[in-house]
Amino acid sequence: MSNSINPLPLPKSPAFPQLDSGPVGKADGSGAASFQKLVVQAFGQANQMGQAGQNAVAEGLAGGDITQVEVFTAVKKADLALRMMLQIRNKLLESYNEIKQMRM
């Protein structure tokens, strides 16, 4: 008679791009290409999360079959993705300015 309590399923974590398992920084410049690809994928995923958040808000306001918790979760994911991308952009600009100021 003892039924185990089934926990609620955990929400999926956002899928962040994975680094290629191949060698990085070969003489042919493939390391730079893979970094560029990684950054572009990350910005694309952040954009998709932002659009998903906007769609969830629109569906919630239109009276669709979506709960307030789902809307809040979608908007929070979009917010976190945007904040992460802003920090990446800030670090890249900081690195660029530091390299620009180097004396040769």
Backbone as JSON, one array per atom type, in Angstrom:
{
  "sequence": "MSNSINPLPLPKSPAFPQLDSGPVGKADGSGAASFQKLVVQAFGQANQMGQAGQNAVAEGLAGGDITQVEVFTAVKKADLALRMMLQIRNKLLESYNEIKQMRM",
  "N": [[0.8, -1.18, 0.0], [2.1, 1.11, 0.22], [2.88, 3.74, -1.66], [5.4, 5.15, -3.59], [6.48, 8.51, -3.55], [6.35, 10.36, -6.37], [8.63, 12.56, -7.67], [8.28, 15.85, -9.05], [8.95, 16.38, -12.51], [12.1, 17.72, -13.38], [12.82, 20.88, -14.86], [14.24, 21.22, -18.13], [17.61, 22.13, -18.5], [19.02, 25.06, -20.04], [20.3, 24.54, -23.28], [23.56, 24.8, -23.82], [26.11, 25.66, -26.13], [28.51, 23.18, -27.02], [32.02, 22.72, -26.83], [34.08, 21.85, -29.59], [35.53, 18.62, -29.81], [37.86, 18.33, -31.05], [41.35, 19.23, -31.84], [42.47, 22.45, -30.81], [43.51, 25.57, -32.07], [45.25, 25.05, -34.23], [47.73, 25.34, -36.83], [46.43, 26.19, -39.12], [44.48, 27.95, -38.36], [42.08, 27.03, -37.36], [41.26, 27.05, -34.75], [40.47, 29.66, -34.14], [38.31, 29.8, -35.83], [36.61, 27.88, -34.72], [36.09, 29.07, -32.25], [34.77, 31.36, -33.05], [32.54, 30.17, -34.2], [31.43, 29.0, -31.92], [30.73, 31.27, -30.39], [28.88, 32.5, -32.08], [26.88, 30.52, -32.16], [26.1, 30.56, -29.48], [25.03, 33.16, -29.23], [22.92, 32.87, -31.0], [21.36, 30.93, -29.69], [20.68, 32.35, -27.39], [19.12, 34.3, -28.54], [17.02, 32.71, -29.49], [15.93, 31.87, -27.06], [15.03, 34.29, -26.08], [13.04, 34.89, -27.96], [11.33, 32.75, -27.43], [10.52, 33.43, -24.87], [9.11, 35.81, -25.38], [7.06, 34.76, -26.97], [5.8, 33.1, -25.1], [4.82, 34.97, -23.25], [3.05, 36.37, -24.91], [1.26, 34.31, -25.55], [0.29, 33.72, -23.0], [-1.0, 36.13, -22.33], [-2.97, 36.13, -24.24], [-4.63, 34.22, -23.34], [-3.98, 31.59, -23.65], [-3.13, 28.04, -23.42], [-1.25, 27.95, -21.1], [0.64, 28.15, -18.17], [1.16, 30.58, -15.52], [3.55, 30.13, -14.26], [5.05, 28.79, -16.2], [5.27, 30.82, -18.1], [6.74, 32.7, -16.59], [9.08, 31.21, -16.19], [10.04, 30.91, -18.82], [10.53, 33.59, -19.47], [12.44, 34.22, -17.53], [14.55, 32.5, -18.25], [15.2, 33.63, -20.71], [16.05, 36.14, -19.84], [18.31, 35.47, -18.27], [19.92, 34.32, -20.25], [20.35, 36.54, -21.88], [21.75, 38.23, -20.1], [24.04, 36.69, -19.72], [25.13, 36.73, -22.3], [25.65, 39.44, -22.54], [27.68, 39.72, -20.62], [29.65, 38.1, -21.77], [30.11, 39.58, -24.1], [31.09, 41.96, -22.94], [33.47, 41.01, -21.76], [34.87, 40.21, -24.06], [35.17, 42.68, -25.38], [36.69, 44.02, -23.47], [39.0, 42.45, -23.51], [39.81, 42.89, -26.15], [40.35, 45.67, -26.09], [42.46, 45.66, -24.29], [44.41, 44.22, -25.69], [44.7, 45.96, -27.83], [45.99, 48.09, -26.62], [48.52, 47.18, -26.14], [52.03, 47.44, -26.43], [54.27, 47.24, -29.13]],
  "CA": [[0.0, 0.0, 0.0], [2.96, 2.29, 0.24], [3.28, 4.25, -2.98], [6.47, 6.13, -3.49], [6.12, 9.83, -4.05], [7.1, 10.7, -7.58], [8.93, 13.99, -7.71], [7.96, 16.54, -10.29], [10.11, 16.38, -13.41], [12.87, 18.95, -13.37], [12.86, 21.5, -16.18], [15.5, 21.06, -18.83], [18.49, 23.28, -18.44], [19.25, 25.55, -21.4], [21.37, 23.83, -23.98], [24.64, 25.68, -24.21], [26.93, 24.99, -27.13], [29.65, 22.43, -26.53], [33.24, 22.89, -27.59], [34.47, 20.71, -30.4], [36.51, 17.8, -29.12], [39.09, 18.32, -31.85], [42.41, 20.12, -31.38], [42.21, 23.87, -30.97], [44.69, 26.39, -32.29], [46.18, 24.5, -35.21], [48.39, 26.36, -37.63], [45.55, 26.67, -40.16], [43.55, 28.92, -37.79], [40.78, 26.42, -37.06], [40.89, 27.4, -33.39], [39.73, 30.9, -34.21], [37.04, 29.51, -36.49], [35.74, 27.18, -33.78], [35.67, 30.04, -31.24], [33.76, 32.19, -33.7], [31.35, 29.33, -34.34], [30.88, 28.85, -30.58], [30.11, 32.52, -29.98], [27.69, 32.7, -32.92], [25.86, 29.59, -31.68], [25.62, 31.03, -28.18], [24.16, 34.3, -29.48], [21.71, 32.34, -31.63], [20.54, 30.28, -28.66], [20.14, 33.4, -26.53], [18.05, 34.92, -29.32], [15.89, 31.78, -29.49], [15.31, 31.91, -25.73], [14.31, 35.56, -26.01], [11.82, 34.76, -28.74], [10.45, 31.83, -26.7], [9.95, 34.21, -23.77], [8.1, 36.7, -25.95], [5.92, 33.94, -27.39], [5.11, 32.64, -23.89], [4.08, 36.11, -22.72], [1.93, 36.63, -25.81], [0.28, 33.23, -25.38], [-0.33, 33.9, -21.68], [-1.92, 37.28, -22.37], [-4.07, 35.79, -25.13], [-5.46, 33.23, -22.68], [-3.6, 30.27, -24.14], [-2.99, 26.94, -22.47], [0.08, 28.07, -20.5], [0.51, 28.66, -16.8], [1.98, 31.74, -15.19], [4.88, 29.63, -13.92], [5.74, 28.53, -17.47], [5.61, 32.13, -18.67], [7.83, 33.26, -15.79], [10.28, 30.43, -16.45], [10.54, 31.26, -20.15], [11.07, 34.96, -19.42], [13.66, 34.19, -16.7], [15.59, 31.89, -19.07], [15.61, 34.64, -21.69], [16.79, 37.17, -19.11], [19.63, 34.93, -17.92], [20.69, 34.16, -21.49], [20.77, 37.88, -22.31], [22.79, 38.69, -19.18], [25.27, 35.95, -20.01], [25.69, 37.24, -23.56], [26.22, 40.76, -22.27], [28.96, 39.53, -19.93], [30.62, 37.62, -22.77], [30.46, 40.73, -24.94], [31.93, 42.86, -22.16], [34.81, 40.4, -21.63], [35.52, 40.28, -25.36], [35.58, 44.07, -25.61], [37.77, 44.3, -22.53], [40.2, 41.77, -24.04], [40.22, 43.61, -27.36], [40.96, 46.95, -25.69], [43.73, 45.35, -23.65], [45.34, 43.86, -26.77], [44.92, 47.18, -28.62], [46.89, 48.97, -25.89], [49.84, 46.58, -26.01], [53.12, 48.05, -27.22], [55.08, 46.26, -29.87]],
  "C": [[0.85, 1.26, 0.0], [3.4, 2.64, -1.19], [4.39, 5.27, -2.78], [6.0, 7.45, -4.1], [7.0, 10.13, -5.25], [7.38, 12.19, -7.6], [8.52, 14.57, -9.05], [9.17, 16.5, -11.21], [10.8, 17.74, -13.39], [12.87, 19.56, -14.77], [14.24, 21.29, -16.81], [16.34, 22.32, -18.68], [18.74, 23.76, -19.86], [20.45, 24.85, -22.02], [22.42, 24.85, -24.44], [25.53, 24.95, -25.19], [28.15, 24.32, -26.49], [30.86, 22.7, -27.43], [33.51, 21.65, -28.42], [35.55, 19.93, -29.66], [37.83, 17.75, -29.87], [40.13, 19.28, -31.3], [42.09, 21.58, -31.7], [43.54, 24.58, -31.2], [45.71, 25.77, -33.23], [46.72, 25.63, -36.07], [47.47, 26.93, -38.71], [44.48, 27.64, -39.64], [42.2, 28.33, -37.44], [40.33, 26.73, -35.64], [40.07, 28.68, -33.35], [38.37, 30.67, -34.83], [36.09, 28.8, -35.52], [35.27, 28.12, -32.66], [34.58, 30.93, -31.81], [32.44, 31.43, -33.82], [30.66, 29.18, -32.98], [30.15, 30.11, -30.15], [28.83, 32.77, -30.78], [26.56, 31.77, -32.48], [25.27, 30.06, -30.36], [24.68, 32.22, -28.35], [22.85, 33.85, -30.12], [20.79, 31.69, -30.62], [19.94, 31.3, -27.71], [18.97, 34.1, -27.24], [16.81, 34.02, -29.33], [15.17, 31.79, -28.13], [14.52, 33.21, -25.54], [13.0, 35.5, -26.78], [10.83, 33.82, -28.05], [9.78, 32.55, -25.53], [8.86, 35.15, -24.26], [6.85, 35.93, -26.37], [5.11, 33.46, -26.19], [4.28, 33.77, -23.29], [2.86, 36.39, -23.59], [0.84, 35.57, -25.66], [-0.44, 33.35, -24.04], [-1.33, 35.03, -21.67], [-3.13, 36.99, -23.24], [-4.98, 34.73, -24.52], [-5.18, 31.82, -23.16], [-3.44, 29.26, -23.02], [-1.56, 26.94, -21.92], [-0.09, 28.69, -19.12], [1.43, 29.86, -16.59], [3.41, 31.3, -14.86], [5.68, 29.36, -15.19], [6.14, 29.82, -18.16], [6.79, 32.73, -17.93], [9.14, 32.54, -16.07], [10.88, 30.78, -17.8], [11.17, 32.65, -20.16], [12.37, 34.99, -18.62], [14.82, 33.57, -17.48], [16.11, 32.9, -20.09], [16.45, 35.73, -21.03], [18.2, 36.7, -18.77], [20.51, 34.76, -19.15], [21.21, 35.52, -21.97], [21.87, 38.42, -21.41], [24.12, 37.99, -19.43], [25.93, 36.47, -21.29], [26.29, 38.63, -23.37], [27.56, 40.65, -21.55], [30.03, 39.01, -20.87], [31.06, 38.76, -23.67], [31.38, 41.69, -24.2], [33.35, 42.32, -22.01], [35.56, 40.45, -22.95], [36.01, 41.69, -25.67], [36.74, 44.47, -24.7], [39.08, 43.68, -23.02], [40.72, 42.48, -25.27], [40.91, 44.92, -27.02], [42.33, 46.73, -25.05], [44.79, 45.01, -24.71], [45.68, 45.09, -27.6], [45.94, 48.09, -27.94], [48.29, 48.42, -25.73], [50.84, 47.29, -26.92], [53.91, 46.96, -27.92], [56.45, 46.79, -30.1]]
}
